[in-house]
Amino acid sequence: MQVSHYAVNGFFGYQRSPLPSVPRVVRDILADGGLDVRIGTSRVSAEEIYLDADTLRGDFMPSLTDRARCLPIVLMTTDDDGKTPVWDATELASKLVGMATVYVIDMRDGSLVQAFRDLLPDRTPAGRYRIGRSAVMVYRPGIDLSTEESLSACTLFTRHRIERYAAGGRDGFINVLMQGLGRGINARPGDVAGIGDVLWLRSRAESERQGERIERLRSRAKAAADPVADIDGLRAEIARLRSDAEAWEEITTDQERSYSDATAKVDELTRTVQRLEGEKRALERKAAQCAAPSEDDGAARVAECLQAIPRDLTDLLKLARSIWPNRIVVLPEAMDSAKSYDGNLAEEWDIVRGAATALYGLLFEDDGCEGQVADEFQCRTGYELTFSESSATRARVDLMKMRERSYCGRTVDISAHIKGRSQKNSFRLHFYIDRENELIVIGHAGCHMKTAGSQRRGFK
């Protein structure tokens, strides 16, 4: 059953689409438990399925790669405390019943996590389909783990992205999933769900008409290759050739016109997207400002986070992470590098705070190019910022390997870094820019990392 239109008494304005969902009466029937319901080869479950080593290998993996699978798979992973990133996994599964199968991996189970890693190993295309802690991945049908091409059929939601969707209400993220899954389920070629489908069908019909004309002309051209015996036949053939030449010219003109129209439309849509993205960022900034606490509240938050004066760089990173949880992420490797560093806490705080404030604003609010961001950051904070290493360092595989980190199930590059002023301590803050979730991911905080020129300068 599908609702295509509905009316709201007393409502005037733009049409509002109903939220795609399975009707409650159907969910109640499926939740009864007395029926074995399948959509294609996928068994419909009204509850989330917590995986163990056996069901991971015997149920999840075969279903993931089953070419006959019709339903999307929603995989959730817990955090270190066993909590799912969605506030109620059971409610999520009940609302998605008939639209997706929901699986959960408890990341506290070390053997299960290792089995998951073994089935989707690192440094293989299959490894790109794995997710880290406290995340949600949607796997649409048609997954081929032997190639990365199927990644376009996957959508990853990190914890920060989920929290952003849920900012307007606890069902915000569930509604996002229902909208996305509802648009793609049971869609058949030729279905008309909007004006875009009408335009596509029209363009396909025009393409088929042009194809038929081209085939007719080719057939006539092939027939014209046969010898003509008399002068009248030659004259008739010349007339046909002229007519065909005019038809070819007409087709070429139509194609050029279609190409020009399509190019102009793409340019127009690109400008519209850029304008809307700018408006969206402006509205998000205004919303953040409206939701931001007052100065008194801000001071209270800092006081709450500041349980004690930071004694070293690790304490400083923990404090920064508490104050700006929606702006920075501190990876375990950064905490490890901070443990062995003894420098100037005042300078380190200036740099970390500058990354969470000045750099964050330049990257995600002002949208400047890297050169402009680096210059403006130095102007605002007094610290030098670079987004890459020297060409000599980039040419060394071993050195670039040191600048790789595992983040959200993938390998990222933390070559971008902020430099401390002290030549004696050589403090460096290396980071990766997560543009999708608008986060600065700190992967190293401490000593100068080894470069191609380290031995020449005396660094270890």
C-alpha positions as CSV (number, residue, x, y, z in Angstrom):
1,M,0.0,0.0,0.0
2,Q,1.2,3.5,-0.8
3,V,-0.2,6.9,-0.1
4,S,0.2,9.1,-3.2
5,H,-1.9,12.2,-2.2
6,Y,-3.6,13.5,0.9
7,A,-5.4,16.6,2.0
8,V,-5.0,18.8,5.0
9,N,-8.0,20.9,5.9
10,G,-7.4,24.6,6.0
11,F,-4.0,24.3,4.4
12,F,-2.9,26.6,1.6
13,G,0.6,26.6,0.1
14,Y,3.0,24.2,-1.6
15,Q,2.1,20.5,-1.7
16,R,3.6,18.5,1.1
17,S,4.6,14.9,0.4
18,P,3.6,12.3,3.0
19,L,6.4,10.5,4.8
20,P,7.1,7.1,3.0
21,S,6.3,4.3,5.4
22,V,4.6,0.9,5.7
23,P,1.1,1.4,7.0
24,R,0.6,0.6,10.7
25,V,-1.9,-2.2,10.0
26,V,0.7,-4.0,7.9
27,R,3.4,-3.5,10.6
28,D,1.1,-5.0,13.1
29,I,0.5,-8.1,11.0
30,L,4.2,-8.5,10.4
31,A,5.0,-8.1,14.1
32,D,2.6,-10.9,15.0
33,G,5.4,-13.4,14.5
34,G,3.1,-16.1,13.1
35,L,4.0,-15.5,9.5
36,D,7.2,-16.0,7.5
37,V,7.2,-13.0,5.3
38,R,9.7,-12.4,2.5
39,I,10.3,-9.7,0.0
40,G,12.3,-11.4,-2.7
41,T,14.8,-13.5,-0.8
42,S,14.9,-11.1,2.2
43,R,13.0,-12.2,5.3
44,V,11.0,-9.4,6.8
45,S,11.8,-8.8,10.5
46,A,9.9,-6.4,12.8
47,E,12.8,-6.2,15.2
48,E,16.6,-5.4,14.9
49,I,18.8,-8.5,14.6
50,Y,21.9,-8.5,16.9
51,L,24.6,-10.4,15.1
52,D,26.9,-13.0,16.5
53,A,29.7,-14.9,14.8
54,D,27.4,-17.5,13.3
55,T,24.7,-15.1,12.1
56,L,27.3,-12.8,10.7
57,R,28.7,-15.5,8.5
58,G,25.5,-17.4,7.9
59,D,22.9,-14.7,7.5
60,F,24.3,-11.2,7.2
61,M,27.1,-11.8,4.7
62,P,25.1,-14.0,2.3
63,S,22.2,-11.5,2.4
64,L,24.6,-8.6,1.8
65,T,26.0,-10.1,-1.5
66,D,22.8,-11.9,-2.6
67,R,22.1,-10.6,-6.1
68,A,18.4,-11.4,-5.7
69,R,18.1,-9.3,-2.5
70,C,15.3,-6.7,-2.8
71,L,15.4,-5.0,0.6
72,P,18.1,-2.6,1.7
73,I,20.2,-3.6,4.7
74,V,20.7,-1.2,7.6
75,L,23.8,-2.1,9.7
76,M,24.4,-0.3,13.0
77,T,27.4,-0.6,15.2
78,T,27.5,0.3,18.9
79,D,29.9,2.5,20.9
80,D,32.3,1.2,23.5
81,D,29.4,1.2,26.0
82,G,27.1,-0.9,23.8
83,K,24.8,2.0,22.9
84,T,23.6,2.3,19.3
85,P,23.9,5.7,17.6
86,V,20.1,5.7,17.1
87,W,18.4,6.3,20.4
88,D,16.0,3.3,20.1
89,A,17.1,0.6,17.7
90,T,13.9,-1.4,18.2
91,E,11.7,1.5,17.3
92,L,13.9,2.1,14.2
93,A,13.5,-1.5,13.1
94,S,9.7,-1.4,13.7
95,K,9.3,1.7,11.6
96,L,11.5,0.3,8.8
97,V,9.8,-3.1,8.7
98,G,9.1,-4.0,5.1
99,M,11.5,-1.2,4.0
100,A,14.8,-2.6,5.3
101,T,16.4,-5.2,7.4
102,V,18.1,-3.8,10.5
103,Y,21.3,-5.6,11.9
104,V,23.4,-4.5,14.9
105,I,27.0,-5.4,15.7
106,D,28.0,-5.0,19.4
107,M,31.5,-3.6,19.1
108,R,32.3,-4.7,22.7
109,D,32.5,-8.3,21.4
110,G,36.1,-8.5,20.3
111,S,35.8,-11.8,18.5
112,L,32.7,-10.6,16.6
113,V,34.5,-7.4,15.5
114,Q,37.5,-9.4,14.4
115,A,35.2,-11.8,12.4
116,F,33.7,-8.7,10.8
117,R,37.2,-7.4,9.9
118,D,38.2,-10.8,8.5
119,L,35.1,-11.0,6.2
120,L,35.8,-7.4,5.0
121,P,39.6,-7.2,5.2
122,D,41.7,-4.1,5.0
123,R,43.5,-3.1,1.8
124,T,40.9,-4.9,-0.3
125,P,37.8,-3.5,-2.1
126,A,35.7,-5.3,0.5
127,G,37.3,-3.4,3.3
128,R,35.7,-0.1,2.0
129,Y,32.3,-1.6,2.9
130,R,33.1,-1.9,6.6
131,I,32.2,0.7,9.2
132,G,33.6,1.7,12.5
133,R,32.1,2.3,15.9
134,S,28.8,4.1,16.5
135,A,27.7,4.4,12.9
136,V,25.0,3.3,10.5
137,M,25.5,2.0,6.9
138,V,22.7,1.5,4.4
139,Y,23.5,-1.2,1.8
140,R,21.1,-1.1,-1.1
141,P,20.7,-4.2,-3.2
142,G,23.4,-5.1,-5.8
143,I,26.5,-5.1,-3.6
144,D,29.6,-6.6,-5.1
145,L,32.5,-6.8,-2.6
146,S,35.1,-7.5,-5.2
147,T,34.9,-4.0,-6.5
148,E,34.4,-0.5,-5.1
149,E,31.9,0.4,-7.8
150,S,29.0,-0.7,-5.5
151,L,30.0,1.9,-2.9
152,S,27.6,4.3,-4.7
153,A,24.8,2.0,-3.4
154,C,25.9,2.5,0.2
155,T,25.3,5.5,2.5
156,L,27.3,6.0,5.7
157,F,25.9,7.9,8.7
158,T,28.4,8.7,11.4
159,R,27.3,9.5,14.9
160,H,27.9,13.2,14.4
161,R,25.8,13.2,11.3
162,I,23.0,11.2,13.0
163,E,23.0,13.7,15.9
164,R,22.7,16.6,13.5
165,Y,19.6,15.0,11.9
166,A,18.2,14.4,15.3
167,A,18.7,17.9,16.5
168,G,15.2,18.9,15.6
169,G,13.6,15.9,17.3
170,R,14.5,12.4,18.3
171,D,12.8,11.0,15.1
172,G,14.7,13.2,12.8
173,F,17.2,10.6,11.7
174,I,14.6,7.9,11.4
175,N,12.5,10.1,9.1
176,V,15.6,10.7,7.0
177,L,16.1,7.0,6.6
178,M,12.4,6.5,5.8
179,Q,12.4,9.2,3.1
180,G,15.5,7.8,1.5
181,L,14.4,4.2,1.5
182,G,10.9,5.0,0.5
183,R,12.0,6.7,-2.7
184,G,14.0,3.7,-3.9
185,I,11.8,0.7,-3.0
186,N,9.8,-1.0,-5.7
187,A,10.6,1.7,-8.3
188,R,10.1,0.2,-11.7
189,P,11.3,1.6,-15.1
190,G,8.6,3.8,-16.4
191,D,7.1,4.8,-13.0
192,V,6.1,8.4,-12.9
193,A,6.5,10.0,-9.5
194,G,7.2,13.5,-10.4
195,I,7.9,16.0,-13.2
196,G,11.5,14.7,-13.5
197,D,10.2,11.3,-14.5
198,V,8.0,12.9,-17.2
199,L,10.9,14.8,-18.6
200,W,13.1,11.7,-18.6
201,L,10.4,9.6,-20.4
202,R,10.0,12.4,-23.0
203,S,13.7,12.6,-23.6
204,R,13.9,8.8,-23.9
205,A,11.1,8.8,-26.5
206,E,12.8,11.5,-28.5
207,S,16.1,9.6,-28.4
208,E,14.3,6.4,-29.6
209,R,12.7,8.5,-32.5
210,Q,16.1,9.9,-33.5
211,G,17.6,6.4,-33.3
212,E,14.9,5.0,-35.7
213,R,15.6,7.8,-38.2
214,I,19.3,7.1,-38.1
215,E,18.7,3.4,-38.7
216,R,16.4,4.2,-41.7
217,L,19.0,6.5,-43.2
218,R,21.8,3.9,-42.7
219,S,19.7,1.3,-44.4
220,R,19.0,3.6,-47.3
221,A,22.7,4.5,-47.6
222,K,23.6,0.8,-47.7
223,A,21.0,0.2,-50.4
224,A,22.4,3.2,-52.4
225,A,25.7,1.4,-52.7
226,D,24.2,-1.0,-55.3
227,P,24.9,0.0,-58.9
228,V,22.2,2.0,-60.9
229,A,21.8,1.0,-64.5
230,D,20.1,4.0,-66.2
231,I,20.2,7.8,-66.1
232,D,16.7,8.0,-64.5
233,G,17.8,5.7,-61.8
234,L,20.8,7.9,-61.1
235,R,18.7,11.0,-61.0
236,A,16.3,9.4,-58.5
237,E,19.3,8.2,-56.4
238,I,20.8,11.7,-56.4
239,A,17.4,13.1,-55.2
240,R,17.3,10.5,-52.4
241,L,20.9,11.2,-51.4
242,R,20.1,14.9,-51.2
243,S,17.0,14.2,-49.1
244,D,19.0,11.9,-46.8
245,A,21.8,14.6,-46.5
246,E,19.2,17.1,-45.4
247,A,17.8,14.6,-42.9
248,W,21.3,13.9,-41.5
249,E,21.8,17.7,-41.2
250,E,18.5,18.1,-39.4
251,I,19.4,15.3,-37.0
252,T,22.8,17.0,-36.4
253,T,21.1,20.3,-35.8
254,D,18.7,18.7,-33.3
255,Q,21.5,17.0,-31.5
256,E,23.5,20.2,-31.2
257,R,20.5,22.1,-30.0
258,S,19.8,19.4,-27.4
259,Y,23.4,19.5,-26.3
260,S,23.3,23.3,-26.0
261,D,20.1,23.2,-24.0
262,A,21.4,20.5,-21.7
263,T,24.7,22.4,-21.2
264,A,22.7,25.6,-20.4
265,K,20.5,23.6,-18.0
266,V,23.5,22.1,-16.2
267,D,25.1,25.5,-15.8
268,E,21.8,26.9,-14.4
269,L,21.4,24.0,-12.0
270,T,25.0,24.3,-10.9
271,R,24.5,28.0,-10.1
272,T,21.2,27.1,-8.3
273,V,22.9,24.4,-6.2
274,Q,25.7,26.8,-5.3
275,R,23.2,29.5,-4.3
276,L,21.2,27.1,-2.3
277,E,24.2,25.6,-0.6
278,G,25.3,29.2,0.4
279,E,21.8,29.9,1.7
280,K,21.8,26.6,3.6
281,R,25.1,27.4,5.3
282,A,23.9,30.9,6.2
283,L,20.7,29.5,7.7
284,E,22.7,26.8,9.6
285,R,24.9,29.5,11.0
286,K,21.9,31.6,12.1
287,A,20.3,28.6,13.6
288,A,23.5,27.8,15.5
289,Q,23.7,31.3,16.7
290,C,20.0,31.2,17.9
291,A,20.6,27.9,19.6
292,A,24.0,29.0,21.0
293,P,24.0,29.5,24.8
294,S,24.5,32.9,26.2
295,E,27.8,34.1,27.5
296,D,26.8,33.0,31.0
297,D,25.8,29.6,29.7
298,G,29.0,29.3,27.7
299,A,31.0,30.1,30.8
300,A,29.1,27.5,32.7
301,R,29.8,24.9,30.0
302,V,33.5,25.6,30.1
303,A,33.4,25.4,33.9
304,E,31.6,22.1,33.6
305,C,34.2,20.7,31.2
306,L,37.1,22.2,33.1
307,Q,37.2,19.8,36.1
308,A,40.9,20.6,36.6
309,I,43.6,22.8,35.1
310,P,45.2,20.8,32.2
311,R,48.6,19.5,33.4
312,D,49.8,18.2,30.1
313,L,48.9,18.0,26.4
314,T,46.6,15.0,26.8
315,D,44.5,16.9,29.4
316,L,44.4,19.8,27.1
317,L,43.1,17.7,24.2
318,K,40.4,16.1,26.4
319,L,39.3,19.6,27.5
320,A,39.1,20.8,23.9
321,R,37.2,17.8,22.9
322,S,34.7,18.4,25.7
323,I,34.2,22.1,24.8
324,W,33.9,21.6,21.0
325,P,32.4,18.1,20.6
326,N,30.7,19.1,17.3
327,R,33.8,20.6,15.8
328,I,36.8,18.4,16.5
329,V,37.5,14.7,16.9
330,V,40.7,13.5,18.6
331,L,41.9,10.1,17.4
332,P,43.6,7.7,19.7
333,E,46.9,8.2,17.8
334,A,46.8,11.9,18.7
335,M,46.4,11.1,22.4
336,D,49.3,8.6,22.2
337,S,51.6,11.2,20.5
338,A,50.5,13.8,23.1
339,K,51.6,11.5,26.0
340,S,55.3,11.7,25.0
341,Y,55.4,15.5,24.3
342,D,56.5,18.0,26.8
343,G,56.2,21.6,25.5
344,N,54.6,24.9,26.0
345,L,51.0,24.4,27.1
346,A,50.0,28.0,26.4
347,E,51.1,27.7,22.8
348,E,49.5,24.3,22.4
349,W,46.2,25.7,23.7
350,D,46.4,28.6,21.3
351,I,46.9,26.2,18.4
352,V,44.1,23.7,19.4
353,R,41.7,26.5,20.2
354,G,42.6,28.2,16.9
355,A,41.8,24.9,15.0
356,A,38.4,24.6,16.7
357,T,37.4,28.2,16.2
358,A,39.3,30.2,13.5
359,L,40.2,27.2,11.2
360,Y,36.7,25.6,11.6
361,G,35.0,28.9,10.6
362,L,37.3,29.3,7.6
363,L,36.8,25.7,6.4
364,F,33.0,25.3,6.9
365,E,31.6,28.8,7.0
366,D,33.7,30.9,4.7
367,D,34.5,28.2,2.2
368,G,37.8,29.7,1.0
369,C,40.4,27.9,-1.0
370,E,43.4,26.3,0.8
371,G,45.7,29.2,0.1
372,Q,43.3,31.8,1.3
373,V,42.5,29.7,4.4
374,A,46.2,29.3,5.3
375,D,46.9,33.0,4.9
376,E,43.8,34.1,6.8
377,F,44.4,31.6,9.6
378,Q,47.9,32.9,10.1
379,C,46.6,36.4,10.0
380,R,44.0,35.6,12.8
381,T,46.1,33.4,15.0
382,G,49.8,34.1,14.2
383,Y,50.5,30.4,13.5
384,E,51.5,28.9,10.2
385,L,49.2,26.4,8.5
386,T,50.0,24.1,5.6
387,F,47.7,21.6,3.9
388,S,50.5,19.3,2.5
389,E,54.0,18.1,3.0
390,S,57.0,19.0,0.8
391,S,57.4,17.2,-2.5
392,A,60.4,15.3,-1.2
393,T,58.4,14.0,1.8
394,R,55.4,13.1,-0.4
395,A,57.7,11.0,-2.6
396,R,58.7,8.8,0.4
397,V,56.1,6.0,0.8
398,D,57.3,5.3,4.3
399,L,57.0,8.9,5.5
400,M,53.5,9.3,4.0
401,K,52.5,6.0,5.7
402,M,53.2,7.7,9.0
403,R,50.6,10.3,8.0
404,E,47.8,7.8,7.5
405,R,45.1,7.2,10.1
406,S,42.0,5.0,10.3
407,Y,38.8,7.0,10.6
408,C,35.2,5.9,10.2
409,G,36.3,2.7,8.5
410,R,38.6,4.2,5.9
411,T,42.2,5.4,5.7
412,V,42.6,9.2,5.7
413,D,45.6,11.5,5.2
414,I,46.6,13.9,8.1
415,S,49.4,15.7,6.2
416,A,47.6,19.1,6.9
417,H,49.1,20.6,10.0
418,I,49.6,23.7,12.1
419,K,53.1,24.6,13.2
420,G,54.2,25.9,16.6
421,R,56.6,28.8,16.7
422,S,59.1,27.2,19.1
423,Q,62.0,25.7,17.2
424,K,63.2,23.9,20.3
425,N,60.0,21.9,20.9
426,S,58.7,21.9,17.3
427,F,55.0,21.3,18.1
428,R,52.8,20.1,15.3
429,L,49.0,19.5,15.1
430,H,48.2,17.2,12.2
431,F,44.6,16.8,11.1
432,Y,42.2,15.5,8.4
433,I,39.2,17.6,7.2
434,D,35.9,15.6,7.3
435,R,33.9,17.8,5.0
436,E,30.9,15.6,4.9
437,N,30.3,15.8,8.7
438,E,32.1,19.2,9.0
439,L,34.7,18.0,11.5
440,I,38.4,18.6,12.1
441,V,39.9,15.2,12.9
442,I,43.1,15.5,14.9
443,G,45.4,12.6,14.2
444,H,48.7,13.8,15.7
445,A,49.6,16.3,18.4
446,G,53.1,16.6,19.6
447,C,56.6,16.3,18.2
448,H,57.6,17.2,14.6
449,M,56.8,14.2,12.5
450,K,59.6,12.8,10.5
451,T,60.1,14.3,7.0
452,A,62.6,13.9,4.1
453,G,64.7,16.7,5.7
454,S,64.5,15.6,9.3
455,Q,68.1,14.2,9.4
456,R,69.4,17.3,7.9
457,R,67.7,19.5,10.5
458,G,68.6,17.1,13.3
459,F,65.0,15.9,14.1
460,K,64.4,12.2,15.0
